[in-house]
């Protein structure tokens, strides 16, 4: 399983468990608000869950940019890559 697939499955799991959305309703192109019926409070809950998983919560502009399930996956992959690059550029010690 690729990193992208693993992140997608993780996001899918969060959506299913946090918002009681059926797995068959979730696909990368599904829109969080229009297709999955998430509202602004749900967006905050999703941000908290993302922070628990990756250590960074989308805020402000980043949060508003998360329109589809794929956007959430890409956000996580981007933040992980940035964190990895920072770790390599600034090794501990």
N, C-alpha and C positions, 0 to 999 in steps of 0.2 A: 504494500500500500504506500503510495507516495505521500509526501508531507502534506500536499494540498488535499488529498483525499482524507487523510487523518484529521485535518483541521475541519473539513466539511462535516465529517461524521461527528466530531466534537460539538460543532455549532448545532447540528441537527439534534443531538442529544440534549443540549441546553434548551433549545426551543421546545422539544417534546416534554421534557421534565419540568421546566419552569412555567410554561404557558399552556400545557396540556394540548398541544397541537399534535395531531396524528402524523406519524412518519410519512404516510403516503401523500400528505398535503405539502410536504417540504421538498423543495427543489431549488437549485442555485438561482434560477431566474425569478423565483417567487418574491414579490414585494412584501416587505415586513408589515406595512400598514394596510395597503389595498388588498393583498391576497391572504395574509395571515392574521389580519385584524388586530395587530398590536397598536397600542396607543402611546401617548407620551409617557405615562407612568411605566408602561411595559418597556419603553426604550431605556428608562433609567435602570430598571431591573436587569435588562440585558447588559447595560454598561457595567453594572456591579458584577455580574457573572463573568464578563470578559476580564475585568480587573482581577478577579479571583484566579482565573485560568492563566492569564498572560502577564499579570502585574501592571497592566496599563489599561485605563478606562478611556473609551472615546468620550470627548467632551466637546461642547460647542459645535464648531464647524465639522469636526470629525464625526460626531454623533449624527448630525443632520445629513451627512454624506452617506450614511448607511441606509440605503434604500432597499436593496435586495439581500437575500441570503448570501449571494456571491460577494457582495460588498463587505459583509462581515468577515467572510473567509479571507478576502484580500487584505482587510485591515489587520487581521491577526498575523498573516504571513509577512506583511510589511513591517509591523512592529517587532516581530521575532527577528527578522533580518537586520533591522536597525540595532536591536539589542545585541545580536551576535557580532555585528560590525564594531559596535562600541566596546564590546568585551575584548575583541582582538586588538583594537587600537589602544585600549587602556587596560592592559592585563593587571590583575590585582597584585599588590606587593610592591 
